[in-house]
Amino acid sequence: MPLKAPETAPTSTIAFQRLLIIMDDLRANCPWDKKQTLESLRHLTIEETYELSDAILGDDMQEIKKELGDIMLHLVFYAKIASETNDFTITDVLNSVCDKLINRHPHIYGDVEVQNEEDVKRNWEQIKLKEGNKSVLGGVPSSLPALVKASRIQEKARGVGFDWEEKNQVWAKVEEEMQEFKNEFNAEDETTIDHEKAEGEFGDLLFSLINYARFININPENALEKTNQKFIKRFQYLELKAKENGKHLQDMSLAEMDVFWNEAKKL
């Protein structure tokens, strides 16, 4: 049942109140919703977040709207469960984030002056340390995918001034790490290759490439995912054309497959 709110209330407030009422109804009356816990919702929330990411990369605004709604539902759901154990409510959640934003934006809500975005980031990290964070890197979730984690680590280190000065310095580091990685495979005898060390050098190379991407304003996660999607589309075209010609990929030569692959690239 839609909430009857004062006509002076913002439409966004009315819509949010409506969601809260629906959440209360579902939690009280729906067998599935009644069974859910913080833990049972966790993997579903992760899935919804990835679906939002897909919609953003696909530049599908209607799908983005839909996925934002799904994530909003999950956030309200978590707060509802917590309210039942008297741990916190959705009001506590909203007030908490409002207080944090005010505290971490002293250039807006205080008398601190900033010149640019970098000053804002630097202040943000310093305020977090004053709030009790033991390390600048302490806010990077350990469960983040490695590529995303590397980006966040580098951004946070930059926030306190630990960074290269020029992008050519970063590229020189990329070339250095590439050479060190290549050196691990120069042995004539394959049995003498230290694969554990090679893995470490490869990790160093990836980390330096991610660092360089940051310097030229490329999001490495987005870049890699777009390449993934491009490869999928081209490979599926290859599969389709092979089927149309009555062939199986495993029975085709690379030269035959390259014909269709090049067609896909032109498309």
Buried (B, 14 or more C-beta within 10 A) or exposed (E): EEBEBEEEEEEEEBEBBBBBEBBEEBBEEEEEBEEBEEEEBEEEBEEBBEBBBBBBBEEEEEBBEEBEEBBBBBEBBBBBBBBEEEEBBBEEBEEEEEEEEEBBBBBEEEEEEBEEEEEBBBBBBBBBEEEEEEEBBEEBEEEEEEBBBBBBBBBBBBBBEEBBEEEEEBBBBBEEBBEBBEEBEEEEEEEEEEEEEBEBBBBBBBBBBBBBBBBEEEBBBEEEBEEEEEEEEBBEBBBEBBEEEEBEEEEBEEEBBEEBBEEBEEE
